[in-house]
Amino acid sequence: MMDREQYAPGPAGGAQVREDGEKRTLIFVRELCHAPEKVWQALTDPAQLREWAPFEADRSLGTVGATVKLTTVGAPTTRVTETTVKRADPAKVLEYNWGGFDMRWELEAFGGGTRLTLWTNIGRRFIAMGAAGWHICFDVLDRLLSGAPIGRIVGPDAMKFGGWQRLNAEYAKQFGIESPNWPPQPPQNS
């Protein structure tokens, strides 16, 4: 495994937010140099999800109608949600709900690899944080698929990571929202 200390995320990019009234959807796109079938396996196989995703699955997400328990990783309180896979078109589209958030993954063959798009609803105050987190998850996924895993970086571990702080601020600026200080800073004494 590559030393995590050597990893530095690139600049914010590939994310946008769509607003429909009070509903916000984070759309995150990444071009990977891996075949759609290989990316599909990483999105659906519990063993591979444990290497990069912010949750663990107790069974494959690759079958329509499958009931899967998803456990959030790194959260202060363990949160287990049960979901039913709504759509699973192998190497094309995967849809389910994770903890109240609709997740739609689209895979498109592109330039010898895959254009991977994640669509997920998200609360306004978490847009930049979510984009920063998914940015790092996608980086970790890409390294896993390239055979150079660096290990999952999610939850509070990601927030303590210097690259996450920078990405959070960059995405906030890109989306035109105020970037909350994270973790919260104690008041300054004058």
C-alpha positions in Angstrom: 0.0 0.0 0.0 1.3 3.5 -0.9 2.1 5.7 2.0 -1.0 7.9 2.6 1.3 10.8 3.4 2.4 10.9 -0.3 -1.2 11.4 -1.4 -2.3 15.0 -2.2 -5.6 15.6 -4.0 -5.7 17.8 -7.1 -7.6 21.0 -7.3 -11.4 21.1 -6.9 -13.2 20.1 -10.1 -15.7 17.9 -11.7 -18.5 18.8 -9.4 -21.6 20.9 -9.8 -24.8 21.6 -7.8 -28.3 21.6 -9.2 -31.0 23.4 -7.3 -34.7 22.7 -7.6 -36.5 24.8 -5.0 -35.1 23.6 -1.6 -33.7 20.4 -3.2 -30.0 20.3 -4.0 -28.2 17.6 -6.0 -24.5 17.2 -6.0 -23.3 15.9 -9.3 -19.7 14.6 -9.3 -18.0 13.5 -12.5 -14.6 11.7 -12.8 -12.9 10.1 -15.8 -11.2 6.9 -14.8 -8.8 4.9 -17.0 -10.5 1.7 -16.1 -13.2 -0.3 -18.0 -16.8 0.2 -16.9 -17.0 -3.4 -15.8 -14.1 -2.9 -13.4 -15.6 0.3 -12.0 -18.9 -1.5 -11.6 -17.3 -4.1 -9.4 -15.8 -1.4 -7.2 -19.3 0.2 -6.8 -21.1 -3.0 -6.0 -18.7 -5.5 -4.3 -18.6 -5.2 -0.5 -14.9 -6.1 -0.3 -14.0 -3.3 -2.8 -16.4 -0.8 -1.2 -14.5 -1.3 2.1 -11.4 0.0 0.4 -12.7 3.4 -0.7 -16.4 4.2 0.1 -17.7 6.1 3.1 -19.9 3.2 3.9 -19.8 -0.6 4.1 -22.3 -3.0 2.5 -23.3 -6.3 3.9 -23.9 -7.7 0.4 -23.6 -6.8 -3.2 -25.3 -3.7 -4.5 -25.3 -5.2 -8.1 -28.8 -6.8 -8.2 -32.1 -4.9 -8.5 -34.4 -5.6 -5.5 -31.5 -6.7 -3.3 -31.9 -5.5 0.3 -28.5 -4.3 1.6 -27.5 -2.9 5.0 -25.1 0.1 4.6 -23.1 1.2 7.6 -21.6 4.6 7.6 -17.8 4.5 8.3 -16.1 7.0 10.6 -19.2 8.7 11.8 -19.3 9.7 15.5 -22.3 7.3 15.9 -22.5 4.2 13.8 -25.5 4.5 11.4 -26.9 1.5 9.7 -29.5 1.9 7.0 -31.3 -0.7 5.0 -31.7 0.0 1.3 -33.2 -1.7 -1.7 -31.3 -1.5 -4.9 -33.7 0.4 -7.3 -31.7 0.0 -10.5 -28.7 -2.1 -11.4 -27.8 -2.1 -15.1 -24.4 -3.7 -15.0 -21.6 -1.3 -15.9 -24.1 1.4 -16.7 -26.4 2.6 -13.9 -26.8 1.9 -10.2 -29.4 3.4 -8.0 -30.2 3.1 -4.2 -30.8 5.2 -1.2 -28.1 5.6 1.5 -29.3 7.2 4.8 -32.0 9.3 3.2 -29.8 10.3 0.2 -30.6 9.1 -3.2 -27.5 7.7 -4.9 -27.3 7.4 -8.7 -24.1 6.2 -10.3 -23.8 6.4 -14.1 -20.9 4.7 -15.9 -20.2 5.6 -19.5 -17.4 4.1 -21.6 -15.1 7.0 -22.5 -11.7 7.1 -24.1 -10.7 3.6 -23.2 -11.9 4.1 -19.6 -15.1 5.2 -17.8 -16.7 8.5 -17.1 -18.2 7.9 -13.7 -21.0 10.3 -12.5 -22.5 10.4 -9.1 -25.8 12.1 -8.5 -26.8 12.5 -4.8 -29.2 14.9 -3.0 -27.5 16.9 -0.2 -28.3 19.5 2.3 -27.2 23.1 1.4 -24.8 23.5 4.3 -23.0 20.2 3.4 -22.5 20.8 -0.4 -18.8 21.8 -0.2 -18.0 19.3 2.5 -19.7 16.5 0.5 -17.9 17.5 -2.7 -14.6 17.5 -0.9 -15.3 14.1 0.6 -16.4 12.5 -2.7 -13.4 14.0 -4.4 -11.1 12.1 -2.1 -13.2 8.9 -2.3 -12.9 9.0 -6.1 -9.1 9.5 -5.8 -8.9 6.5 -3.5 -11.1 4.5 -5.8 -8.9 5.4 -8.8 -5.8 4.3 -6.9 -7.4 1.1 -5.8 -8.4 0.2 -9.4 -4.9 1.1 -10.5 -3.4 -1.5 -8.1 -1.9 1.2 -5.8 -4.4 1.4 -2.9 -3.9 4.1 -0.3 -6.7 3.0 2.0 -10.1 4.6 2.7 -10.0 8.3 3.8 -13.5 9.2 5.1 -15.4 10.9 7.9 -13.4 12.6 10.6 -10.2 11.1 9.2 -10.9 12.9 5.9 -11.8 16.2 7.7 -8.5 16.2 9.5 -6.7 15.6 6.3 -5.1 18.8 4.9 -6.2 18.2 1.4 -9.8 17.9 2.5 -9.6 21.4 4.2 -8.4 22.9 0.9 -10.9 21.1 -1.2 -13.8 22.2 1.1 -12.8 25.8 0.7 -12.3 25.5 -3.1 -15.6 23.8 -3.6 -17.4 26.4 -1.4 -15.9 29.2 -3.6 -16.8 27.4 -6.8 -20.4 26.9 -5.6 -20.6 30.5 -4.3 -21.4 29.4 -0.7 -19.8 30.3 2.6 -17.3 27.7 3.7 -17.8 26.7 7.3 -14.6 26.4 9.3 -14.1 22.7 9.9 -13.4 21.6 12.4 -14.9 24.5 14.3 -12.2 26.9 15.6 -12.2 28.1 19.2 -12.8 31.8 19.7 -9.7 33.9 19.5 -8.6 35.9 22.6 -7.8 39.5 21.8 
